[in-house]
Amino acid sequence: MRTPLKIFRDHRQILHQLTIRGIRTRYAASMLGLCWAMITPIVMLCIYTFVFSVIFQVRWGDIGESKLAFALVLLCGLTIYNIFSETVSQCTRVIVSNTNYVKRVIFPLEVLPVSVHFVSCALSLFWFLLIFVGVFVFMGRFCYTAICLPLILAPLSLFTLGISWLVASLGVYVRDMPHFIDIVLRALFFLTPIFYTPDRVPLPYRYVFYINPLGLFINQLRRILIFNQWPQWYILFPLFIGSAVVAQLGYLWFMRTRKGFADVL
C-alpha cells in the first residue's frame, strides 16, 4: 500500500534540494535576505498585539494583564496558523507553476507539496525562537516541557500535508481553487482561537472551535512552550491518528489524480 512515508525514504535527496532552493529563492532578490524571516513575525506580532490587547482589550485568563505575555500566547497561535496556511496556500499553485516537472515521467510530483511545507517549517524556526526567548526573558520561565515539541509538529505536518496534496491536485483541474482557498484561510484565521479562548464564544457555536484541529494544535503548543505543562495525551493521541488518516487520504487522492495532470496542463 502506498504511504506518505515512502516519500521521505525514497526521495530524501530531491526533498533536500527543493527545500534549500525554496529557502534561497524566497528572499533571493531582497536586500535584507533571510532577515525578513525574523522581521516579518516581529512586525506582525506587534501589530496584532496592539490591535487585540490595546484596541479590543482582549485578555487571556491565565496570564493577567501583561501585554508581553499576551503577545507570546498570540505568537503560538500565529506560528501554527502560519505553517498551515502558507503551505496550503502555495500548494494550490505548486503543480501548475511547475509544468516542466509534470512532463517528466520519472519525476515524483508528490514531493512538491512536501518541499513547500518543509520551507514553511524551516522559516518558522525563527517564530519558535522568538517564543523561547520571550518566555525566558519576559516571563522568567524555562519550560522543560518544550521537549515535546516534535510530538506536536509531527501530527501538524501530517495534517497539513494531507490537505496540501488535496488542494495541489484540485488546483490543476479547478483553476479557481487558489481564490477559494484564500477565502477559506482568511475565515479560518478568525475561526481559530488564536487571539481569544474558545470559552468566549457563545455556547451554541463553541463546539465548532473545540473540534478545530488547528485550535487543538495551538492549545497543546501553548501548554508546552508557555505554561510549562505536558501535552494532553488524550487529545494528542487521537489528533495524531486523525492527522495520519488525513495525510494518507490526501496522498492517495493525489497519486490517483496525478495521471491526468499532463493532459490538463
N, C-alpha and C positions, 0 to 999 in steps of 0.2 A: 504493500500500500504506500502511495506517495505521502510523504510527510514533509513539513517545512524544515525539519532538522536536516534533511538531505542537502539543503541549500548551504548551510553553514559547513557541512562536512565536505561537500564536493566542489564548492566554488569559493573557497576561502581567499584565494589569490585575486580573483575577479572582484570580490566584495571589497577587499583591501584597496585595490587600485581605484575603484569607483568612489569609495568613501574619501580617500585622500584627494582625488581630483575634485570631488564635490566641495570639500572644505576650502581648497585653494581657489576655485573659481567663484565661490560665493562672494569674496571680497577682493578679487584679483585686481579690479580696476580702481579701487578706492585708495585714497591717500593713507588712511589710518589702518587699513587692512583688517587683521584679526582683532584689533582693538574694539571694533564695532560689536563683536560678540559679548564684550563686557559693558560697553557704553549703552547698548540697547536695553538690557534688563534694568540697569540702574535708572535710566530715564523713565522707562515705563513704570517702574516701581514708585518713583517719586510722584509721577502724575496720578496713578491710581490711588496711592496712599492719601494724597491731598484731596482728591475728589471724594473718596468714600469715608475717610476718617475726619476730614475737616468740614467739607461742604455738606455731605449727607449725614455726618455724625454717626457713622456705623461703629458699633462697639463689639468686641469679642469677649464673651463672658469670662473666659478663663484667664485673660491677661490684663484686665482692668482698663485703665485709660491710656496706657502707654502707646503712643503712635509708632514708635520704633518696633515694639513687639507686634503690633497690628501689621506693620509692613512686612515682617518676616512671615507671619501667618499667610498674608496675601501672596507673598513670593512663592510659597509652597504650591498654592493653587495655580498661580500663573505658570510655574515650571511644568507641572503635569499637563496643563491645558496646552501649553506651547508645543511640547513634544508631540502630542497627539494631533493638534490642529495643523501644525506646519507640515507634518508628514502626510496627512490625509489630503491636505490642500494641494501639495505639489504632486502627489501621485495621480491626481485626476488628469494630468497632462504628461506624465512621465513616459508613457508609451508613444503617444502622438508626437512628442518632441524628440523622440529617438528612433525615427523610422529607419535609419540606417542599420540599427541593431535588429529590427524586425525582419529585414530582408536576409539576414544571416541565419541560415537554417540551424547552425550549431550553437548560436549564442543563447544562453539561458536567460530569457526575458524576465523570469521571476525574480532575478536578483536586483532588478532596477528599483522596485519599491523598498527592498531591504536596504539598499545603499542610501536611498533618500532618508530612511529612518535612522540609519547609523550617523549620517551627517547631522541630523537634528539632535540626536543624543550627544554627539561629541561637542557640539556648540553649547548644549545645555549644561555642560560641566561647569561653565562659568556661573550659571544660575545657582547650582548646588554649592559652589564655593562661596557665593555671597551669603547663602543661608548658614553654612557652617561658621563663617567668620562673624556674621551678625549675631547669631545665638551666643557665641563665646564672648564677644566684646560687649554687646548691649544687654544681654540677659545674664551674663556671668555664669553660663551653664555649659558643661561639656556632656553631650548626650552619647553615652556609650552604646545606646540602642541603635545608633546610626549604622552599626554593622549589619543591620537587617535591610539596608537599602537595596541590595540586589534582589531580595525576595519580593520587593515591590516593583522594581523596574522590569524584572523578568516577565511577570504577567501583563504589565502595561505594554511592553513591547509586543507580546503575542497578540493582545487585543488590537493594538494599533496596526500591526502588520495584516491581520485578518481583514480589517476594514480597508486598509490600503490596497491590498490585492483586489478586493471587490471593486473599489472605485477606479482603480487603474484599468481594469478590464472594461467596465462600463464606460469609461471616458473615451474608449476607442469607438464604440458603437453609438453612444449618445453624446454628441458634442456639446450639449447644454449642461453636461454633468459638472464642469467647474463652477458655473454660475449657481447651480442648485446647491452644491456642497458649500459654497461660500456663504449662502444664506443659512444653511443648517449650522455651520460652525459659529456664525455670529449669534444665532439664537442659543446655541449650546453654551456659549460663554456666560450668558445671563442665567441660564437654567442649571448651571453647575454651581454648587456652593463654594465659590472662590473667595468672595468678599462678604459673605454672610453665612450664618449657620442654618441648617435645614429647619430648626425649630422656630425660626422667624417666619416661615412660610405658613399660610393658612392651612388648617388641618385637612380639608378635602383634597388639597394638591400636594401635601407633604410627602406622600408615599412615592411620588414620581422622583423626588430629589433623593430619597433614600436608596432607590434602586439604580440611580445613575452610576454606571461603572466609573466614570471619571471622578465623581464625588467620593466614591469609596476609596479610590487610589489616593486622592488628595488627603482624605481624613487619616489614612494609615501613614502617609508621609509626614504629616504634622505630628503624629504621635511619636514617631521615632526621632525626628530631627529637632523638634521644638520642645515637646513636653516630656522627653526622656522616658517614654513608655514603650513597652513592647507592642508589636502589632497585635491586632485582634485576630487570633489564628482561626477562629470560627468564621470570620469574614474573609480572611486572606486565602484560605484553602479553597473554598468554593469559587472565589474570584479567579484563582489560578486555573482551576478546572474549566470554568466558563470561558476564560481567555484562550486556553488551548483549543477548545472546541471552535471558537470564532476563527482562530488562526487556521485550523485545519480546513474548515468550510471555505474560508476565503481563498486559501491556496488551491483547493480542489476546483473551485469555480474558475480561478484564473487559468489553471492548467487545461481545463476543458475548453474554455473560450478562446485561448490564445491561438488555436488553429486557424481562426478566421481573421486574425489581425492583418495579415499580409493582403488579403483580398479587400479589406475595407480601406486600408491605407495606400 
